Amino acid sequence: MRDDPSVLHVDLDAFFAAVEQRDKPSLRGKPVVVGGIGVRGVVSTASYEARKYGVRSAMSTAEARSRCPHAAYLSPRFEVYRKSSQAVMAEMRALSPLVEPLSLDEAFIDLAASGLTGLTVEDVQAIADDLKAAIYKVSGGLTASVGAGTSKLIAKIASDLDKPDGVVVVPAGTEAAFLAPMQVTVIPGVGPATAQRLSMAGVRTVADLQQLDEDELIRQVGSAHGTSLHRLAVAADDRPVVSDRETKSVSVEDTFETDIIDRALLTAISDRMAHRVAERLQKAQLSGRTVTVKTRMHDFTTHTRSSTLAGPTDDARVVARVARRLLEESDIGGGIRLLGVGVSSLADWIQDDLFTDGEHAENPIEVVELPARPRDQLGFHPGQDVAHPDHGRGWVWGSGRGRVTIRFETADTPPGPVRTFSVDDPALTKVQHTPADADDEPETDHNVSNE
């Protein structure tokens, strides 16, 4: 471990919801939930006002609505989030050349890479405060929580302790004592199953874990896992901050409003997903050898089937063909509620002759245009940005029965008036956000269902 707390973990507070509150003045200080808005939607982010009612990420939107029915439920605006993320990441890189983004809203920073050594707790506190102020300015008012320590493990855990908008610096030499009173689930890799196994052995806190020798821990949880937990329990974490995190897979998945038993329709959806995956691969200049199809059944059981090619590809026709075959081998009895297509075993080169041109010509993959779903026909969804020549910019408050209600306000205005229009009003237009360059942070598929 290091001699000073020179590793920072920066986590933007309730990021998606905070961006929505920033851009929608009428929602500031009120519960906001971002995610899938339909009956099978999943919460992506909840504002702190919504969390007071028990709303959490990964909770079903239905449960969230039952807990906090008065919250604003909004569909995500990923291009807007990416632009805010890029501005924040730029501030981090101005502080250090070694920044490791984990997602759009969090990253590790290595202060030592800037030549800063012998840092005291007070030094790091001042650096973190300055960084938070810079983030607030460039993002238009977003806050961040910062943890600092001698390792990534300690920095990550510390950033969760004083949310929102806090700073926690763990002095060098105090790491084991810092971890000791915490629940054992704070250690990475200790999920519900491992926690239950450890609990049966009387291990509930990290202090309990620290009392076990490595052999005993291995007997409890297995060789590879036991060795790792033994080291992490005493904060023995020497993982470096790395600026380029390897993308392990590229995937697309969707949850359906009703279980699908029509194999032809599933095939059409699979083809469309394969083309979206291939587009992402090509944009990232990547290719992959392993194609995977994921299905979640009507009873919530999940199955995956994979096939590995002779060489990597980014060709949509190849991905679609393999995905079709894997789907044909899958049991769809009772219906499928979720379907996903992904490519892994990634490389930065392509095997051009996996299939000959002749084979492509004889067996073309046709992307079938799927029937529009109700929300697609409607054309508007809550939170969406719109513009009107007389009223200016605003966002969709709600829609239904051929009408759409807009609140006209922006981040730079006071809370604005509400107006209702016909959904086919030609004066009302959707605001198209320019796609952000995603090279500054890892592409994250949030798998949020909007059904």
C-alpha positions in Angstrom: 0.0 0.0 0.0 1.0 3.6 -0.4 2.4 5.9 2.3 -0.2 8.6 1.8 -4.0 8.8 0.8 -3.3 9.6 -2.8 -6.1 7.6 -4.4 -9.4 9.4 -4.8 -12.8 7.9 -5.7 -15.2 10.5 -7.0 -18.9 9.6 -7.2 -21.5 12.1 -8.6 -24.5 12.2 -6.3 -27.7 10.6 -7.7 -26.3 11.6 -11.1 -29.2 11.0 -13.5 -31.8 12.4 -11.1 -29.5 15.4 -10.3 -29.2 16.2 -14.0 -32.9 16.2 -14.3 -33.4 18.4 -11.3 -30.7 20.8 -12.7 -32.5 21.1 -16.0 -36.0 21.1 -14.6 -36.3 23.9 -12.0 -39.8 22.8 -10.9 -38.3 19.4 -9.7 -35.6 20.8 -7.5 -36.0 19.6 -3.9 -38.7 17.1 -5.0 -38.6 13.3 -5.4 -37.4 12.3 -8.9 -37.0 8.8 -10.3 -35.2 8.0 -13.5 -35.6 4.7 -15.3 -38.2 2.6 -17.1 -41.6 4.2 -16.6 -43.9 1.3 -17.5 -45.2 -1.7 -15.6 -42.0 -3.6 -16.1 -39.6 -0.7 -15.8 -36.7 -0.7 -13.4 -35.3 2.3 -11.4 -32.0 3.5 -12.6 -31.5 6.4 -10.2 -33.6 8.0 -7.5 -33.0 11.5 -6.1 -32.3 11.7 -2.3 -35.8 13.1 -1.8 -37.2 9.8 -3.3 -34.7 7.7 -1.3 -36.3 8.9 1.9 -39.4 6.9 0.9 -37.3 3.7 0.3 -36.9 4.1 -3.5 -33.6 2.5 -4.6 -31.8 1.7 -7.9 -32.7 -1.6 -9.5 -36.1 -1.6 -7.7 -39.1 -2.2 -10.0 -40.8 1.0 -11.0 -44.1 -0.5 -9.8 -42.7 -0.9 -6.3 -41.2 2.6 -6.5 -44.6 4.1 -7.4 -46.2 2.3 -4.5 -43.6 3.8 -2.1 -43.5 7.3 -3.6 -46.5 7.9 -5.8 -45.9 11.7 -5.9 -42.4 11.5 -7.4 -41.7 12.6 -11.0 -41.0 9.4 -13.0 -38.8 10.2 -16.0 -37.2 8.3 -18.9 -33.4 8.7 -19.1 -31.7 11.2 -21.4 -28.4 9.5 -21.9 -26.9 11.9 -24.3 -27.4 14.7 -21.8 -25.8 12.6 -19.0 -22.8 11.8 -21.2 -22.2 15.5 -21.9 -22.3 16.3 -18.2 -20.0 13.4 -17.5 -17.4 14.5 -20.1 -17.2 18.0 -18.5 -16.7 16.4 -15.1 -14.1 13.9 -16.3 -12.2 16.8 -17.9 -11.8 18.4 -14.5 -10.5 15.2 -13.1 -7.9 14.9 -15.8 -6.9 18.5 -15.2 -6.0 17.3 -11.7 -4.2 14.1 -12.7 -3.2 12.4 -16.0 -4.2 9.1 -14.4 -8.0 8.8 -14.2 -9.9 5.5 -14.3 -13.6 6.0 -15.2 -15.9 3.3 -13.9 -19.1 4.6 -15.4 -20.6 8.0 -16.4 -20.7 9.1 -12.8 -17.7 7.7 -11.0 -13.9 7.4 -11.4 -10.7 6.8 -9.6 -7.9 9.5 -9.6 -4.3 8.8 -8.9 -2.8 12.0 -7.3 0.7 10.5 -7.3 0.7 10.6 -11.2 0.7 14.4 -10.9 3.9 14.2 -8.9 2.1 14.8 -5.6 3.8 12.9 -2.8 3.9 13.0 1.0 0.3 14.2 1.1 -1.2 14.8 4.5 -4.9 14.4 5.3 -5.3 18.1 5.2 -3.6 18.3 1.8 -6.0 15.7 0.3 -9.0 17.3 1.9 -8.1 20.6 0.3 -7.6 19.0 -3.1 -10.9 17.2 -2.9 -12.8 20.4 -1.9 -11.2 22.2 -4.9 -12.2 19.4 -7.2 -15.8 19.3 -5.9 -16.0 23.1 -6.5 -14.7 22.7 -10.1 -17.2 19.9 -10.7 -20.1 22.0 -9.4 -19.1 24.9 -11.7 -18.6 23.0 -15.0 -21.6 20.8 -14.5 -24.1 23.6 -13.7 -24.6 22.6 -10.0 -24.0 18.9 -9.7 -22.4 17.6 -6.4 -20.0 14.8 -5.8 -18.9 12.7 -2.9 -15.1 11.9 -2.6 -13.3 9.2 -0.8 -9.5 9.1 -0.4 -7.1 6.5 0.8 -4.0 4.5 0.2 -5.9 2.1 -2.2 -8.8 1.8 -4.5 -10.7 -0.4 -1.9 -10.4 2.2 0.8 -11.2 5.2 -1.5 -14.3 3.5 -2.9 -15.7 2.6 0.6 -14.9 6.0 2.0 -16.8 7.8 -0.8 -20.0 6.1 0.4 -19.7 7.3 4.0 -20.7 11.0 3.7 -23.2 11.3 0.9 -24.2 13.5 -0.6 -21.6 16.1 -1.2 -19.0 14.9 1.4 -15.3 14.1 1.6 -13.8 11.3 3.7 -10.0 10.9 3.9 -8.7 7.7 5.5 -5.1 8.3 6.9 -2.4 5.9 5.9 -1.9 3.2 8.5 -5.5 3.2 9.8 -7.1 1.1 7.0 -7.7 -2.1 8.9 -9.2 -0.2 11.9 -11.3 1.8 9.4 -12.8 -1.4 8.0 -13.2 -3.4 11.2 -16.6 -2.2 12.4 -18.3 -2.4 9.0 -20.5 -5.2 7.9 -18.7 -7.9 5.9 -20.7 -7.1 2.8 -18.6 -3.9 2.4 -15.8 -6.1 1.0 -16.0 -6.5 -2.8 -17.1 -10.1 -3.7 -19.1 -10.7 -0.5 -22.6 -11.0 -1.9 -25.7 -12.5 -0.2 -24.6 -16.2 -0.6 -21.0 -15.6 0.7 -22.4 -13.4 3.5 -24.7 -16.1 4.6 -21.9 -18.7 4.6 -19.7 -16.4 6.7 -22.6 -15.6 9.0 -23.0 -19.3 9.8 -19.4 -19.3 10.8 -20.0 -16.3 13.1 -18.5 -13.7 10.7 -20.7 -10.7 10.4 -18.3 -7.7 10.5 -14.9 -7.1 8.9 -13.4 -7.4 12.4 -14.7 -10.9 12.5 -13.3 -11.6 9.1 -9.9 -10.2 10.2 -9.8 -12.8 13.0 -9.9 -15.7 10.6 -6.7 -17.1 9.2 -6.4 -17.7 5.5 -6.8 -21.5 5.7 -10.0 -21.2 7.7 -11.4 -18.6 5.3 -10.6 -20.9 2.3 -12.4 -23.7 4.0 -15.5 -21.5 4.4 -15.7 -19.9 0.9 -13.2 -21.7 -1.4 -9.6 -21.2 -2.4 -9.7 -18.3 -4.9 -12.3 -16.3 -3.0 -10.9 -17.0 0.4 -7.4 -15.8 -0.5 -8.8 -12.6 -1.9 -11.1 -11.9 1.0 -8.2 -12.5 3.5 -6.2 -9.8 1.8 -9.0 -7.3 1.4 -10.1 -7.7 5.0 -6.9 -6.0 6.1 -7.0 -3.6 3.2 -4.1 -5.3 1.4 -5.1 -3.9 -2.0 -2.3 -3.0 -4.5 -4.5 -2.6 -7.6 -3.2 0.3 -9.7 -5.4 3.1 -11.1 -5.5 2.4 -14.9 -6.6 5.0 -17.4 -7.8 2.4 -20.0 -10.3 -0.1 -18.7 -10.7 -3.0 -21.1 -14.3 -3.4 -22.4 -15.3 -6.9 -21.8 -18.5 -7.1 -23.8 -21.0 -5.2 -25.8 -24.6 -6.1 -25.4 -28.2 -4.9 -25.9 -31.2 -6.3 -24.1 -34.9 -5.4 -23.6 -37.7 -6.3 -21.3 -41.1 -6.7 -22.9 -44.5 -5.5 -21.6 -46.0 -8.9 -22.2 -44.3 -12.3 -22.5 -43.6 -13.1 -26.1 -44.2 -16.7 -27.4 -44.1 -15.8 -31.1 -40.7 -17.2 -32.3 -40.8 -15.2 -35.5 -41.2 -11.9 -33.6 -38.4 -12.9 -31.2 -36.2 -13.6 -34.2 -36.9 -10.2 -35.6 -36.1 -8.6 -32.3 -32.9 -10.6 -32.1 -31.8 -9.4 -35.6 -32.4 -5.8 -34.7 -30.4 -6.2 -31.5 -27.5 -7.9 -33.4 -27.3 -4.9 -35.7 -27.3 -2.5 -32.7 -24.5 -4.5 -31.1 -22.5 -4.5 -34.4 -22.9 -0.7 -34.7 -21.5 -0.3 -31.2 -18.6 -2.6 -32.0 -17.8 -0.6 -35.2 -18.0 2.7 -33.4 -15.6 1.5 -30.7 -13.3 -0.1 -33.4 -13.7 -3.5 -31.7 -14.7 -7.0 -32.8 -15.6 -10.1 -30.9 -15.5 -13.9 -31.1 -18.2 -15.0 -28.7 -21.9 -14.3 -29.4 -24.3 -14.7 -26.5 -28.1 -14.8 -26.4 -29.8 -14.2 -23.0 -33.4 -15.1 -22.3 -35.4 -14.5 -19.1 -38.5 -16.6 -19.0 -42.0 -15.9 -17.7 -41.1 -17.4 -14.3 -38.0 -15.1 -14.1 -35.4 -17.9 -14.7 -32.6 -16.7 -16.9 -30.7 -18.7 -19.5 -27.7 -17.8 -21.6 -26.4 -19.6 -24.7 -23.1 -18.8 -26.4 -21.2 -19.7 -29.5 -17.5 -18.8 -30.2 -16.4 -18.1 -33.8 -13.1 -19.0 -35.4 -12.1 -15.3 -35.3 -13.5 -11.9 -34.2 -16.1 -10.0 -36.2 -18.1 -6.8 -36.1 -20.3 -7.8 -39.0 -24.0 -7.5 -38.2 -24.9 -10.3 -40.5 -22.6 -12.7 -38.7 -23.7 -11.7 -35.2 -27.4 -11.9 -36.3 -26.9 -15.4 -37.9 -25.3 -16.8 -34.8 -27.8 -15.2 -32.5 -30.6 -16.7 -34.6 -29.2 -20.1 -34.2 -28.8 -19.8 -30.5 -32.3 -18.5 -30.1 -33.6 -21.4 -32.1 -32.0 -23.7 -29.6 -33.7 -21.9 -26.7 -36.9 -23.1 -25.1 -39.5 -20.3 -25.2 -42.3 -22.3 -23.7 -44.5 -20.1 -21.5 -43.1 -17.0 -23.0 -40.0 -14.7 -22.8 -40.0 -11.5 -20.9 -36.5 -10.4 -21.6 -34.2 -11.0 -24.6 -30.5 -9.9 -25.0 -27.8 -10.2 -27.6 -24.1 -9.6 -26.8 -20.6 -10.1 -28.1 -17.6 -10.7 -25.9 -14.0 -12.0 -26.3 -13.2 -8.6 -27.8 -10.2 -7.6 -29.9 -9.2 -4.6 -31.9 -8.9 -6.5 -35.2 -11.4 -8.3 -37.4 -11.3 -11.7 -39.1 -12.6 -10.7 -42.5 -13.2 -14.2 -44.0 -15.3 -15.8 -41.3 -17.9 -16.3 -44.0 -17.5 -15.9 -47.7 -19.2 -13.2 -49.7 -21.1 -16.0 -51.4 -22.5 -17.2 -48.2 -23.7 -13.8 -47.3 -25.4 -13.4 -50.7 -27.2 -16.8 -50.4 -28.3 -16.3 -46.8 -28.9 -12.6 -46.2 -30.1 -11.4 -42.9 -33.1 -9.1 -43.3 -33.8 -6.7 -40.4 -37.6 -6.8 -40.0 -39.2 -3.6 -39.1 -41.1 -4.4 -35.9 -44.6 -3.1 -35.2 -44.6 0.1 -33.2 -45.3 -0.3 -29.6 -47.8 2.1 -27.9 -45.1 4.4 -26.5 -43.4 4.6 -30.0 -46.8 5.5 -31.6 -47.4 8.1 -28.9 -44.1 9.8 -29.7 -43.6 11.5 -26.3 -42.3 10.2 -23.0 -42.0 11.8 -19.6 -38.9 14.0 -19.2 -38.3 14.3 -23.0 -37.0 17.7 -24.2 -39.3 19.6 -26.6 -39.6 23.1 -28.2 -42.4 25.3 -29.3 -42.0 28.5 -31.4 -44.2 30.6 -29.0 -43.4 29.0 -25.6 -39.8 28.1 -26.1 -38.0 25.0 -24.6 -39.7 22.6 -22.2 -40.1 19.0 -21.2 -42.9 16.4 -21.3 -44.8 16.4 -18.1 -47.2 13.6 -19.3 -49.1 12.3 -22.2 -52.0 10.1 -23.2 -55.4 10.0 -25.0 -54.0 12.0 -27.9 -52.6 14.8 -25.8 -49.2 15.8 -24.4 -48.6 18.1 -21.4 -45.5 20.3 -21.4 -43.9 22.3 -18.7 -41.9 25.1 -20.4 -38.7 25.7 -18.4 -35.0 25.2 -18.7 -32.0 25.0 -16.3 -31.6 28.8 -16.7 -35.3 29.8 -16.0 -37.6 29.8 -13.0 -40.2 27.0 -12.8 -42.3 27.5 -15.9 -46.0 27.3 -17.0 -47.7 24.1 -18.0 -49.5 23.8 -21.4 -51.4 20.9 -23.1 -51.3 20.1 -26.8 -52.5 17.5 -29.3 -49.8 14.9 -29.9 -49.8 15.7 -33.6 -49.5 19.5 -33.1 -47.0 20.5 -35.8 -45.6 23.4 -33.7 -44.4 21.0 -31.0 -41.0 19.4 -31.8 -38.7 17.1 -30.0 -35.2 18.4 -29.2 -32.5 16.2 -30.6 -29.4 16.2 -28.5 -26.1 15.8 -30.4 -24.5 12.4 -29.5 -21.6 12.9 -27.1 -18.2 11.4 -27.9 -18.2 8.4 -25.6 -14.4 7.9 -25.8 -13.9 9.7 -22.4 -15.7 7.1 -20.4 -16.6 3.4 -20.7 -19.8 2.7 -22.6 -22.4 1.5 -20.1 -25.5 -0.4 -21.1 -27.8 0.5 -18.2 -30.4 -2.0 -19.4 -33.3 0.2 -18.3 -36.6 -1.0 -19.6 -38.9 1.7 -20.8 -41.9 -0.6 -21.4 
